C-alpha cells in the first residue's frame, strides 16, 4: 500500500462519479474495450458497480491472434458483463497493404515510407472505431481506460485510446490504479498485478518507455523520481506529448466569433 493513498475511498468516489455523470447526461450504458490488463479491468469493475453489470458492454478486439485473449474473457466472466469479440486483424492487414512501400503509387501519387510506429498505432485507432460504432448503436457512452502515468509521458495513441466520453482513471497513476483494483474482490488479482503491455509490439510498457511506472509515479506525485537523468527523460516525454493532452490548436482567422 502507498502512504497517504486511500484506495477504498478513491474507488468509491469513482463509482459515485460515474453514477452522477450518468444522471447528469442521461445515459445508462457504457462500452469499454477489454484488453485483459489492469486499466480496462478496473474501469469495467467501477462501471459495473455504478450502473450494474447488465449495463456494461465489454468488447475484446484482438489483432489477429492475441496470446492473452483468455485474460479478457476472464474479466467479462468475473464481472458478468456483456461481451463481444471483434477481430481487427483483417481490417489492419487491408489498410497496411494499401501503404506497402513496394506497392507502386499511381501516377501523380506519393509513396508512404514504412513506419513500424505508425503501424503499431493503427491497432488502437481501429479499436476506437469499433468501440465508437458499438457505443453509438447501443446508445451508450464510451469509457476511457487510460491512466495519468500514460498520459503524462504520452504512452497513448492520439485518436485511439485517448478518445472517450469520460476518462475514469485519468486522475490516477498506474500504481494507484493497481491499489484501487486490489480493493475489488470481484476482479482476479492476477489481472490487476499483471505486467502491463501494449499487446501490439511484444514488449512490456516499461521496456518501450525506457522508464519504470514507479519512477513516473514518483515524478508526478513527489516531483522527482529520485534520479535527475530519469526525471529529464520523463520530462522530455511529457513535453513531447503535450499535443496528446490538449485540444488541437485553432488557427486564428483574424476576426472574432460570430453570434
Number of C-alpha atoms within 10 A of each C-alpha: 11 9 5 6 12 13 19 15 12 16 20 14 13 20 20 17 16 21 17 13 13 17 11 9 9 10 14 19 22 25 28 27 27 28 26 24 22 26 24 24 28 26 24 29 27 25 26 22 17 21 19 16 20 14 17 28 28 25 24 23 26 22 20 14 11 14 9 13 17 12 19 25 19 16 27 26 13 14 20 17 18 15 19 14 15 14 18 20 16 11 15 18 13 10 13 14 12 12 17 15 14 11 11 12 14 8 6 6 8 9 14 13 10 13 11 9 9 9 16 16 18 20 23 23 19 20 22 22 14 17 26 20 11 19 19 12 9 13 13 20 23 23 26 22 25 25 22 21 25 19 20 25 22 22 22 20 17 16 16 17 20 21 21 20 14 14 16 24 22 18 14 18 24 22 20 22 24 21 21 22 27 21 14 16 10 13 22 18 15 12 22 23 16 13 12 18 16 17 20 16 14 10 13 14 19 14 11 14 17 11 16 15 19 15 19 26 21 16 21 16 11 11 11 17 21 12 10 10 10 18 19 14 14 25 16 12 16 20 12 13 18 14 13 19 14 8 8 8 7 6 6 7 7 6 6 7 6 4 3
